[in-house]
Amino acid sequence: MTGSTFTFPRGAFVGFDHIFNDLERMASAHQKDHYPPHNVVKHNEDEYLIELAVVGFKQEHIDIQMHDGILTVKGNRDSRRDQNLYVHKGISGRKFERSFRLSEFVEVTGAMLEDGLLTIALERIIPDEKRPRKISINNNLRGKNDTTSPELLNESV
């Protein structure tokens, strides 16, 4: 999806302003800064991984928070050595903040830092009341134990 710009027809969506604002804010922020580089991996319909390249950061330098559907990863560490000693510095160790807007029912199930790669596991967990369910036909509008149906329909007996 690189190289093309899509403009949403805002007039066709009523009450979705906050979503459009979030999308525009995140798209704008993403264009400005690509540090640290990251991957989003989709294993199946319900499981995702976010991988961030955080070489030089230790666990105590990284903060992961989830609030109102936004996953925020922050990294901050002191310089490893005097900056004047570098002849060439190609490995960045600057502080960062990266945010990801998660879909409804997506939860963080774990995080791991190994070999300079921070991996955050995500899973979409749909509550039972939101899952599709089969409605049985039992010729009773109140439930299977009730046998008085005329009152339910406001019919006279």
Contacts in CASP RR format, 6 or more apart in sequence:
PFRMAT RR
TARGET T0000
AUTHOR 0000-0000-0000
METHOD contacts of the structure
MODEL  1
MTGSTFTFPRGAFVGFDHIFNDLERMASAHQKDHYPPHNVVKHNEDEYLI
ELAVVGFKQEHIDIQMHDGILTVKGNRDSRRDQNLYVHKGISGRKFERSF
RLSEFVEVTGAMLEDGLLTIALERIIPDEKRPRKISINNNLRGKNDTTSP
ELLNESV
8 20 0 8 1.000
8 23 0 8 1.000
10 16 0 8 1.000
10 17 0 8 1.000
10 20 0 8 1.000
13 20 0 8 1.000
22 101 0 8 1.000
26 99 0 8 1.000
26 101 0 8 1.000
29 99 0 8 1.000
35 92 0 8 1.000
35 94 0 8 1.000
35 96 0 8 1.000
36 52 0 8 1.000
36 53 0 8 1.000
36 54 0 8 1.000
36 92 0 8 1.000
36 96 0 8 1.000
36 98 0 8 1.000
37 52 0 8 1.000
37 53 0 8 1.000
38 50 0 8 1.000
38 51 0 8 1.000
38 52 0 8 1.000
38 53 0 8 1.000
38 98 0 8 1.000
39 49 0 8 1.000
39 50 0 8 1.000
39 51 0 8 1.000
40 48 0 8 1.000
40 49 0 8 1.000
40 50 0 8 1.000
40 51 0 8 1.000
40 100 0 8 1.000
41 48 0 8 1.000
41 49 0 8 1.000
41 50 0 8 1.000
41 51 0 8 1.000
42 48 0 8 1.000
43 49 0 8 1.000
45 124 0 8 1.000
46 123 0 8 1.000
46 124 0 8 1.000
46 125 0 8 1.000
47 121 0 8 1.000
47 122 0 8 1.000
47 123 0 8 1.000
47 124 0 8 1.000
48 106 0 8 1.000
48 121 0 8 1.000
48 122 0 8 1.000
48 123 0 8 1.000
48 124 0 8 1.000
49 119 0 8 1.000
49 120 0 8 1.000
49 121 0 8 1.000
49 122 0 8 1.000
50 71 0 8 1.000
50 100 0 8 1.000
50 119 0 8 1.000
50 120 0 8 1.000
50 122 0 8 1.000
51 117 0 8 1.000
51 118 0 8 1.000
51 119 0 8 1.000
51 120 0 8 1.000
52 73 0 8 1.000
52 98 0 8 1.000
52 117 0 8 1.000
52 118 0 8 1.000
52 120 0 8 1.000
53 116 0 8 1.000
53 117 0 8 1.000
54 62 0 8 1.000
54 75 0 8 1.000
54 113 0 8 1.000
54 116 0 8 1.000
54 117 0 8 1.000
54 118 0 8 1.000
55 91 0 8 1.000
55 93 0 8 1.000
55 116 0 8 1.000
56 77 0 8 1.000
56 80 0 8 1.000
56 91 0 8 1.000
56 93 0 8 1.000
56 116 0 8 1.000
57 75 0 8 1.000
57 77 0 8 1.000
57 93 0 8 1.000
57 113 0 8 1.000
57 116 0 8 1.000
57 118 0 8 1.000
58 77 0 8 1.000
58 113 0 8 1.000
59 113 0 8 1.000
61 75 0 8 1.000
61 76 0 8 1.000
61 77 0 8 1.000
62 73 0 8 1.000
62 74 0 8 1.000
62 75 0 8 1.000
62 113 0 8 1.000
62 118 0 8 1.000
63 73 0 8 1.000
63 74 0 8 1.000
63 75 0 8 1.000
63 76 0 8 1.000
64 71 0 8 1.000
64 72 0 8 1.000
64 73 0 8 1.000
64 74 0 8 1.000
64 108 0 8 1.000
64 111 0 8 1.000
64 120 0 8 1.000
65 71 0 8 1.000
65 72 0 8 1.000
65 74 0 8 1.000
66 72 0 8 1.000
66 102 0 8 1.000
66 108 0 8 1.000
69 101 0 8 1.000
69 102 0 8 1.000
69 106 0 8 1.000
70 99 0 8 1.000
70 100 0 8 1.000
70 101 0 8 1.000
70 102 0 8 1.000
71 99 0 8 1.000
71 100 0 8 1.000
71 101 0 8 1.000
71 102 0 8 1.000
71 108 0 8 1.000
71 120 0 8 1.000
71 122 0 8 1.000
72 97 0 8 1.000
72 98 0 8 1.000
72 99 0 8 1.000
72 100 0 8 1.000
73 96 0 8 1.000
73 97 0 8 1.000
73 98 0 8 1.000
73 99 0 8 1.000
73 100 0 8 1.000
73 118 0 8 1.000
73 120 0 8 1.000
74 95 0 8 1.000
74 96 0 8 1.000
74 97 0 8 1.000
74 98 0 8 1.000
75 95 0 8 1.000
75 96 0 8 1.000
75 97 0 8 1.000
76 95 0 8 1.000
77 93 0 8 1.000
77 95 0 8 1.000
83 89 0 8 1.000
102 122 0 8 1.000
103 124 0 8 1.000
105 124 0 8 1.000
105 125 0 8 1.000
105 126 0 8 1.000
105 127 0 8 1.000
105 130 0 8 1.000
106 122 0 8 1.000
106 123 0 8 1.000
106 124 0 8 1.000
106 125 0 8 1.000
107 122 0 8 1.000
107 123 0 8 1.000
107 124 0 8 1.000
107 125 0 8 1.000
108 120 0 8 1.000
108 121 0 8 1.000
108 122 0 8 1.000
109 121 0 8 1.000
109 122 0 8 1.000
109 123 0 8 1.000
110 120 0 8 1.000
110 121 0 8 1.000
111 118 0 8 1.000
111 119 0 8 1.000
111 120 0 8 1.000
111 121 0 8 1.000
112 118 0 8 1.000
112 119 0 8 1.000
112 121 0 8 1.000
113 119 0 8 1.000
138 144 0 8 1.000
140 146 0 8 1.000
140 147 0 8 1.000
140 149 0 8 1.000
141 149 0 8 1.000
141 152 0 8 1.000
141 153 0 8 1.000
142 148 0 8 1.000
142 149 0 8 1.000
142 152 0 8 1.000
150 156 0 8 1.000
150 157 0 8 1.000
END
